[in-house]
Every structure is written in structure tokens, then in C-alpha cells.
């Protein structure tokens, strides 16, 4: 019983000490595809928020640049993010990227306030 308790506590400590992963993705729509791109990206919101490890998943559009979208996501771990990237909905987005987007950049970050 003591061994199980120690394994449980070490698991809790490792989970608590793991850093979350923030994704900041910039996606610029082709000018003729802005409405379609908005719909395509917005359709990812609810299903992605249900993915295991998703803490936050938000889509923004620049106020002075229609068609310039930003995903700001927070994931419980890099493993959870990687699992999300392997889902059919994301593979579908990757397959349509050249049709809809003129540019896409993605940055991953950790929160410096997390230890």
C-alpha cells in the first residue's frame, strides 16, 4: 500500500510540475477565401476544445486586417498537443492549407511563471 501511495504522489507531483504549452498560430487567408477560411477555422473550435488536454482554444481575427487569424491555444502538455495535431480535423486543415491560406506560422511557448 505504501508503494502505491508513493507512486500516486510522485505521479501527482510530476503532473503538477509539468509546464503547459501555449500555441500562437498566425494564419493569413487568401483574399478571395476570407469567408471560407473563417468558417473552416471556426469549425475547429468546439471539437478541439473537447480534445484531451485542451485548456483553452480561441480564434481571433485582426480588427484592421480581415482574413488575418490567430489561434491562441493552451495545452496541458506537449504530448496532448501532439495528439491533437494527429486528429482527423487537423489533418483535414493541413490538407486544405494551400487552398485557403497564403501564410501560416506557428509558435509554441511555455509560461515562464510556471515552475
Order of alpha helices (4+ residues) and beta strands (2+ residues): alpha-beta-alpha-alpha-beta-beta-alpha-alpha-beta
